[in-house]
Amino acid sequence: MSTTITVRIDPKTKERLEKLAKATDRSMSYFVSHALEQIIAQEEWQIGEIKRRVEIADRPGAKFIPHEDIEAWLKSWGSKKERKPPKCE
């Protein structure tokens, strides 16, 4: 069973969606529904991981890597002096 919702989209996006639907012999509803399912799954996963990591970080004795160490490591990426990943203190 399915239900109907109304979504406002940019005219150019609608045109692209129409072309895609026609080229694949699928409905525009199929693509919109499929895209929403993927986005919702991704967002649910991301929110779940954030909550899980916050719980871990809130535990007594949690260890962290200082922001400055991460920043220096990231800035070194792709350089001749690329650093090794920092470790928790």
C-alpha positions in Angstrom: 0.0 0.0 0.0 1.2 3.5 -0.7 0.1 7.0 0.0 0.4 10.3 -1.9 2.3 13.4 -0.9 2.9 16.7 -2.8 6.5 17.9 -3.3 7.6 21.2 -4.9 10.6 20.9 -7.1 12.5 23.2 -9.4 11.2 23.1 -13.0 14.7 22.1 -14.3 14.7 19.2 -11.8 11.3 18.1 -13.0 12.4 18.2 -16.6 15.4 16.1 -15.8 13.2 13.7 -13.9 10.8 13.4 -16.8 13.7 12.7 -19.2 15.1 10.0 -16.9 11.7 8.4 -16.5 11.1 8.3 -20.2 14.6 7.0 -21.0 14.2 4.1 -18.5 10.5 3.4 -19.0 9.8 4.1 -15.4 7.5 6.5 -13.7 8.6 9.8 -12.1 7.0 8.5 -8.9 9.3 5.5 -9.0 12.4 7.7 -9.0 11.1 10.1 -6.4 10.1 7.2 -4.1 13.4 5.4 -4.6 15.4 8.6 -3.9 13.5 9.3 -0.7 14.0 5.8 0.5 17.8 6.1 0.0 18.0 9.5 1.6 15.9 8.4 4.6 18.1 5.3 5.1 21.2 7.4 4.9 20.0 10.0 7.3 18.7 7.3 9.8 22.1 5.6 9.7 24.0 8.9 10.2 21.8 10.0 13.1 22.1 6.5 14.7 25.9 6.6 14.3 26.1 10.1 15.8 24.0 9.0 18.8 26.1 5.9 19.3 29.4 7.8 19.1 28.1 10.5 21.6 27.2 7.6 24.0 30.7 6.2 23.7 32.3 9.7 24.1 30.2 10.3 27.3 31.5 7.1 28.9 33.9 7.5 31.8 37.5 7.1 30.7 36.7 7.9 27.0 39.9 8.9 25.1 40.1 11.6 22.5 42.5 13.0 20.0 43.1 16.7 20.3 41.5 18.8 17.5 44.9 20.4 16.7 46.5 17.0 16.1 43.7 16.0 13.7 43.8 19.4 11.9 47.6 19.1 11.5 47.3 15.6 10.2 44.5 16.5 7.7 46.5 19.5 6.4 49.5 17.2 5.7 47.5 15.0 3.4 48.9 14.9 -0.1 52.2 16.7 0.9 55.6 15.2 0.9 55.6 15.4 4.7 52.3 13.6 5.2 51.9 12.7 8.8 50.8 9.4 10.3 47.3 9.4 11.9 47.4 10.7 15.4 46.6 8.3 18.3 44.3 8.8 21.3 46.0 10.1 24.4 
